[in-house]
């Protein structure tokens, strides 16, 4: 799969602490193997149709549109669903 970041997600990624940026790189590599990715959780409510994967206290929200995985948001768990 091809992993794409929306412009908003790209800005959020650039603002991450250095340790989280390294972890994000690992997450992106994992998402390339979709659907063989562990730790993903389907979201409900306003985010129905999206998935999330944890990155410590940070969350990566993405949407799968074959043949791509589109990362929508990368934010701290306290703000990601706003």
Wavefront OBJ file of the C-alpha trace (Angstrom):
o trace
v 0.000 0.000 0.000
v 0.977 3.574 -0.550
v 0.839 5.757 2.583
v -0.086 9.395 1.959
v -0.271 12.247 4.449
v -2.780 15.040 4.035
v -1.274 18.561 4.165
v -2.679 18.940 7.693
v -1.144 15.624 8.806
v 2.177 16.660 7.246
v 2.175 19.886 9.309
v 1.291 17.921 12.438
v 4.114 15.439 11.737
v 6.634 18.252 11.372
v 5.595 19.601 14.775
v 6.088 16.295 16.605
v 8.835 15.842 19.187
v 11.887 14.061 17.725
v 11.173 10.763 19.480
v 7.635 10.731 18.089
v 8.864 11.497 14.561
v 11.004 8.354 14.660
v 8.019 6.344 15.865
v 5.855 7.859 13.125
v 8.331 6.583 10.527
v 7.880 3.076 11.975
v 4.081 3.460 11.875
v 4.207 4.504 8.209
v 6.282 1.430 7.357
v 3.762 -0.747 9.218
v 0.822 0.849 7.385
v 2.417 -0.045 4.052
v 1.621 -3.681 4.898
v -2.115 -3.006 5.326
v -4.232 -5.042 6.236
v -1.540 -7.007 8.131
v -1.147 -4.278 10.749
v -1.706 -5.006 14.407
v -2.885 -2.467 16.945
v -5.361 -0.643 14.707
v -8.807 0.175 15.984
v -11.837 1.198 13.910
v -13.361 4.460 15.062
v -17.034 5.228 15.596
v -19.270 8.276 15.679
v -17.954 11.293 13.798
v -14.843 9.342 12.757
v -16.731 6.275 11.474
v -14.900 4.677 8.544
v -11.494 5.704 9.892
v -8.944 3.740 11.885
v -6.504 4.780 14.565
v -3.181 3.439 15.683
v -1.509 4.377 18.945
v 1.919 5.934 19.120
v 2.407 6.262 22.879
v 0.198 9.164 23.991
v -0.182 10.229 20.363
v -2.696 8.906 17.825
v -2.504 8.502 14.068
v -5.917 8.581 12.386
v -6.079 7.179 8.885
v -8.509 6.082 6.212
v -7.982 3.204 3.790
v -8.866 3.873 0.158
v -7.401 1.022 -1.874
v -4.588 1.207 -2.986
v -3.708 3.935 -0.470
v -3.679 4.553 3.250
v -4.361 8.245 3.862
v -3.185 9.674 7.179
v -5.665 12.343 8.258
v -4.435 13.455 11.710
v -1.471 13.015 14.007
v -2.080 14.530 17.424
v -1.907 13.995 21.164
v -4.681 11.779 22.486
v -6.235 14.694 24.375
v -6.802 16.682 21.143
v -6.893 14.222 18.265
v -10.657 13.654 18.139
v -11.611 17.348 18.264
l 1 2 3 4 5 6 7 8 9 10 11 12 13 14 15 16 17 18 19 20 21 22 23 24 25 26 27 28 29 30 31 32 33 34 35 36 37 38 39 40 41 42 43 44 45 46 47 48 49 50 51 52 53 54 55 56 57 58 59 60 61 62 63 64 65 66 67 68 69 70 71 72 73 74 75 76 77 78 79 80 81 82
